[in-house]
Amino acid sequence: MWLGMRSSLVARLGGVVMLGVFGINVYIGLYDTSLAQLSPLHWELNWLIAVVDLVAAVVLLVQLRNTILNSFAGIVWPVVYVANLLLDVETRLCLGTPVSTCSPTVSDAYQYLILGSASEEWVLWPYTIRLAIALVILTLILVSIAFFTKPREKPSTAASVGKS
């Protein structure tokens, strides 16, 4: 019983952390005005990501009994979020150039995404994406811990159902 309550609390904590990721994406949407001007589609996708962050956080906070939905909110979505950053680097650093000629280097991506370099037209707090990545990874860890420590329910048998 106590183990189940603890795993539920850990998953809810993951939901609170995911709310932080939502806040970061709202911050990006509100304050990265150059992105809205240079690539409106990219800016709109950021808002879509913020909505998915919010839905994932609510699912983790409410603790629905649907294991698949919880695993999507706390495990699959964080992995997709980090993978999405690759697309972010590609689209942001290739704005205004033909896609076939654009190939940002790892150094360019690191300067833009992780360091928040002003030379890459970064207009946000330099630690924005680092904090988002850290929070997403923390959510992934917390939800994984919650799933692995969650007590498994014993399947009911036909004999026990007949006795009730």
C-alpha positions in Angstrom: 0.0 0.0 0.0 2.7 2.5 1.0 4.8 1.6 -2.1 1.8 2.4 -4.3 1.2 5.8 -2.7 4.9 6.6 -3.0 5.0 5.7 -6.7 1.9 7.8 -7.3 3.6 10.8 -5.5 6.7 10.4 -7.6 4.6 10.4 -10.8 2.7 13.5 -9.7 6.1 15.2 -9.0 6.9 14.3 -12.6 3.7 16.2 -13.6 4.8 19.2 -11.6 8.2 19.2 -13.3 6.5 18.9 -16.7 4.5 22.0 -15.8 8.0 23.7 -15.6 8.7 22.5 -19.2 5.3 24.0 -20.2 6.3 27.3 -18.6 9.6 27.3 -20.5 7.7 26.8 -23.8 5.3 29.6 -23.0 8.3 31.8 -22.2 9.8 30.9 -25.6 6.5 31.6 -27.4 6.0 35.0 -25.7 9.6 36.3 -25.8 11.2 34.9 -28.9 9.8 37.5 -31.3 12.4 36.9 -33.9 11.2 33.3 -34.3 7.6 34.5 -34.9 8.8 36.9 -37.6 11.3 34.5 -39.3 9.3 31.3 -39.1 5.7 31.6 -38.1 5.2 27.8 -38.6 8.1 27.1 -36.2 6.6 29.5 -33.7 3.2 27.9 -33.9 4.8 24.4 -33.5 6.3 25.8 -30.2 2.8 26.6 -29.0 1.6 23.1 -30.0 4.5 21.6 -28.0 3.5 23.8 -25.0 -0.1 22.4 -25.2 1.2 18.9 -25.3 3.4 19.7 -22.3 0.4 20.9 -20.4 -1.7 17.8 -21.3 1.2 15.5 -20.3 1.5 17.4 -17.0 -2.2 17.2 -16.3 -2.2 13.4 -17.1 0.6 12.9 -14.7 -0.9 15.0 -12.0 -4.4 13.5 -12.2 -3.0 9.9 -12.2 -5.4 8.3 -14.6 -5.5 4.5 -14.3 -4.6 4.2 -18.0 -1.0 3.0 -18.0 -0.6 3.6 -21.7 -1.7 7.3 -21.4 0.6 7.8 -18.4 3.5 6.2 -20.2 2.9 8.5 -23.2 2.8 11.5 -20.9 5.8 10.7 -18.8 8.1 8.5 -21.0 7.3 8.8 -24.7 6.6 12.6 -24.7 9.9 13.5 -23.0 11.8 11.4 -25.5 9.9 13.0 -28.4 10.5 16.5 -26.8 14.3 16.0 -26.8 14.2 14.5 -30.4 12.2 17.6 -31.4 15.2 19.7 -30.5 17.1 18.2 -33.4 14.4 19.5 -35.7 14.5 22.9 -33.9 18.2 23.2 -34.6 17.8 22.2 -38.2 15.0 24.6 -38.9 16.3 27.5 -36.9 19.8 27.5 -38.2 18.7 26.9 -41.8 16.2 29.8 -42.0 16.5 31.6 -45.3 18.8 29.1 -46.9 18.0 26.2 -49.3 17.6 23.0 -47.3 19.9 21.1 -49.6 22.8 23.5 -48.8 22.2 23.8 -45.1 24.0 21.5 -42.8 24.5 23.0 -39.3 27.6 21.6 -37.6 27.5 20.1 -34.1 29.3 23.2 -32.9 26.6 25.5 -34.5 23.9 23.5 -32.9 25.7 23.5 -29.5 26.2 27.3 -29.8 22.6 27.9 -30.6 20.7 25.4 -28.5 22.8 24.7 -25.4 24.8 27.9 -25.0 22.1 30.3 -26.3 24.6 32.2 -28.3 23.7 35.8 -29.3 25.7 35.2 -32.5 23.0 32.7 -33.5 20.3 35.3 -33.0 19.3 33.9 -29.6 17.1 36.4 -27.8 16.1 34.4 -24.7 17.8 33.6 -21.4 20.9 31.6 -22.3 20.0 28.7 -20.0 16.4 28.3 -21.4 16.9 25.1 -23.4 19.4 23.6 -20.9 16.7 24.0 -18.2 14.0 22.5 -20.5 16.2 19.5 -21.3 17.0 19.0 -17.6 13.4 19.2 -16.6 12.3 16.8 -19.3 15.0 14.3 -18.3 14.0 14.7 -14.7 10.3 14.0 -15.6 11.4 10.9 -17.6 13.4 9.6 -14.6 10.6 10.3 -12.1 7.9 8.6 -14.1 10.2 5.7 -14.9 10.9 5.3 -11.2 7.1 5.5 -10.5 6.4 2.8 -13.0 9.1 0.5 -11.8 8.1 0.8 -8.1 4.4 0.6 -8.7 3.0 -2.5 -7.2 1.5 -4.9 -9.7 -2.1 -5.9 -9.3 -2.8 -9.6 -9.1 -5.0 -10.8 -11.9 -8.3 -12.0 -10.7 -9.2 -15.6 -11.4 -12.6 -17.0 -12.3 -12.8 -18.9 -9.0 -12.3 -15.7 -6.9 -14.9 -13.9 -9.0 -17.5 -16.7 -8.5 -17.0 -16.5 -4.7 -17.9 -12.8 -4.5 
